[in-house]
Amino acid sequence: MPIIVNLDVMLAKRKMRSRDLAAQIGIAEQNVSLLKSGKVKGVRFDTLEKICEILQCQPGDILEYRPDEKSA
């Protein structure tokens, strides 16, 4: 998939654990884990907003578009 999730990078930069982020935004730690691994098909804007608020970042810091080499 050409959308790359860099949530793990932002968590490391902010020295924050997935568990702490999950608690602050009100979702299960397992869902944060799935999001970090890129195994989700979508993310709600309100969840993305909360993540950005807590991590003090922009959506582009978390989500990155990299076209497949086949389609590029």
Backbone bond lengths (Angstrom), bond angles and torsions (degrees), N, CA, C in turn:
res aa  C-N    CA-C-N  psi(-1)  N-CA   C-N-CA  omega(-1)  CA-C   N-CA-C  phi
1 M - - - 1.461 - - 1.529 108.38 -
2 P 1.309 117.20 137.04 1.462 119.58 -176.56 1.525 115.09 -77.32
3 I 1.329 119.23 -3.93 1.462 120.85 176.18 1.532 108.05 -96.13
4 I 1.319 116.43 120.59 1.460 122.93 -178.88 1.527 107.94 -105.69
5 V 1.331 116.10 133.31 1.464 121.50 179.06 1.527 108.21 -99.54
6 N 1.329 115.96 118.75 1.463 122.35 -178.84 1.526 111.83 -105.11
7 L 1.313 116.65 31.23 1.462 120.29 -178.19 1.525 111.22 -62.56
8 D 1.330 117.18 -38.23 1.463 120.12 179.65 1.521 111.54 -61.69
9 V 1.337 116.90 -35.81 1.462 121.83 178.42 1.524 110.07 -65.40
10 M 1.340 116.27 -45.42 1.467 119.92 -179.37 1.522 111.23 -66.49
11 L 1.320 116.94 -38.84 1.470 119.61 177.51 1.527 109.82 -62.18
12 A 1.313 117.71 -42.23 1.471 121.18 179.11 1.525 110.71 -64.16
13 K 1.331 116.82 -42.78 1.469 120.36 179.34 1.522 111.67 -61.66
14 R 1.334 115.85 -35.00 1.473 120.44 -178.87 1.531 112.37 -91.90
15 K 1.353 115.67 1.57 1.466 121.28 -178.95 1.528 111.13 52.45
16 M 1.332 114.69 49.23 1.455 121.48 -177.74 1.522 109.42 -123.40
17 R 1.307 116.51 145.23 1.461 121.89 176.87 1.518 110.39 -90.55
18 S 1.320 114.75 153.95 1.465 120.54 176.65 1.517 110.79 -57.23
19 R 1.314 116.03 -39.63 1.472 121.84 -179.65 1.527 110.93 -58.76
20 D 1.328 115.96 -43.81 1.462 120.14 -178.67 1.530 111.22 -68.25
21 L 1.330 115.94 -41.68 1.466 119.55 177.82 1.521 110.48 -62.12
22 A 1.327 116.66 -45.54 1.467 121.16 -179.90 1.526 110.91 -57.81
23 A 1.320 116.74 -44.66 1.463 120.76 -179.73 1.535 111.22 -63.60
24 Q 1.323 116.44 -40.38 1.465 119.89 -177.20 1.524 113.13 -72.51
25 I 1.345 117.70 -30.88 1.460 118.55 -179.25 1.518 112.46 -97.98
26 G 1.329 116.90 -6.71 1.455 120.41 173.63 1.518 115.37 80.92
27 I 1.332 117.31 32.70 1.461 119.98 173.89 1.525 108.70 -125.78
28 A 1.313 116.01 165.31 1.462 120.78 -178.80 1.525 110.45 -68.40
29 E 1.332 115.34 145.30 1.460 120.08 178.13 1.533 110.72 -59.11
30 Q 1.320 116.64 -34.80 1.464 120.84 178.42 1.534 110.88 -61.46
31 N 1.323 117.44 -36.58 1.471 120.54 178.38 1.524 111.52 -68.06
32 V 1.329 116.83 -37.05 1.463 119.85 175.48 1.524 109.25 -64.16
33 S 1.323 116.22 -40.81 1.462 121.65 178.55 1.525 111.24 -61.06
34 L 1.322 116.42 -44.71 1.463 120.70 178.43 1.525 110.93 -63.59
35 L 1.317 116.19 -39.49 1.459 120.30 178.75 1.524 110.37 -65.07
36 K 1.336 116.84 -44.77 1.470 121.27 179.20 1.519 111.30 -58.51
37 S 1.318 116.96 -38.76 1.466 121.05 -176.42 1.527 112.47 -81.42
38 G 1.328 117.19 -7.74 1.458 120.37 179.94 1.518 113.45 78.14
39 K 1.326 117.01 16.98 1.461 121.33 -176.99 1.523 113.32 -90.34
40 V 1.310 117.53 14.77 1.457 120.88 177.03 1.522 108.83 -106.66
41 K 1.314 115.62 153.07 1.468 120.76 -179.95 1.523 111.95 -90.74
42 G 1.335 116.86 -15.07 1.452 119.99 -179.08 1.509 110.96 -167.99
43 V 1.307 114.83 167.10 1.461 121.47 176.82 1.525 107.43 -139.14
44 R 1.316 115.96 136.94 1.467 119.87 179.50 1.523 109.63 -70.75
45 F 1.311 115.82 144.56 1.460 119.90 179.71 1.518 111.64 -61.08
46 D 1.338 117.79 -36.46 1.459 118.14 -179.47 1.534 110.92 -68.03
47 T 1.340 117.30 -32.89 1.475 120.23 175.41 1.525 109.60 -68.63
48 L 1.320 117.27 -44.34 1.460 121.38 177.98 1.521 110.84 -60.78
49 E 1.317 116.22 -39.82 1.472 121.05 178.15 1.528 110.55 -61.43
50 K 1.333 116.84 -45.25 1.464 120.54 -179.96 1.525 111.29 -64.51
51 I 1.329 116.63 -41.15 1.469 120.32 178.23 1.525 109.88 -60.52
52 C 1.330 116.08 -47.09 1.467 120.10 179.96 1.521 112.02 -63.34
53 E 1.326 116.21 -37.60 1.465 120.29 178.74 1.529 110.55 -63.94
54 I 1.320 116.70 -47.68 1.460 121.05 -177.93 1.523 111.33 -67.21
55 L 1.339 116.84 -44.07 1.465 120.63 -177.30 1.528 112.94 -85.84
56 Q 1.330 116.70 -2.65 1.466 123.04 -178.98 1.529 110.24 50.12
57 C 1.344 114.47 61.10 1.455 120.31 -178.94 1.525 109.42 -143.71
58 Q 1.301 115.69 -179.50 1.455 123.16 177.86 1.529 108.81 -104.73
59 P 1.342 118.26 155.69 1.469 120.18 177.32 1.535 112.70 -53.92
60 G 1.317 116.98 -34.56 1.467 121.33 178.83 1.518 113.53 -67.64
61 D 1.325 116.85 -17.37 1.467 120.10 175.02 1.529 110.61 -75.67
62 I 1.320 116.30 -21.84 1.460 121.98 -176.03 1.526 111.49 -102.47
63 L 1.327 116.24 -39.67 1.465 121.27 -176.91 1.522 110.02 -111.39
64 E 1.317 115.51 135.19 1.464 121.18 -178.04 1.527 108.93 -133.74
65 Y 1.311 116.70 139.02 1.466 121.51 177.53 1.518 108.94 -100.38
66 R 1.325 115.67 121.81 1.463 122.16 174.21 1.519 107.59 -128.70
67 P 1.330 117.85 109.26 1.461 119.42 -177.83 1.535 111.17 -61.48
68 D 1.329 114.83 145.74 1.468 119.45 173.92 1.517 108.76 -59.93
69 E 1.323 115.96 144.59 1.458 118.99 179.69 1.529 111.59 -64.07
70 K 1.352 116.42 -29.12 1.463 120.53 179.10 1.518 111.42 -65.04
71 S 1.345 115.64 -39.88 1.462 119.75 -174.51 1.515 112.80 -91.55
72 A 1.332 117.24 -6.76 1.465 119.82 -177.85 1.503 112.38 -84.68
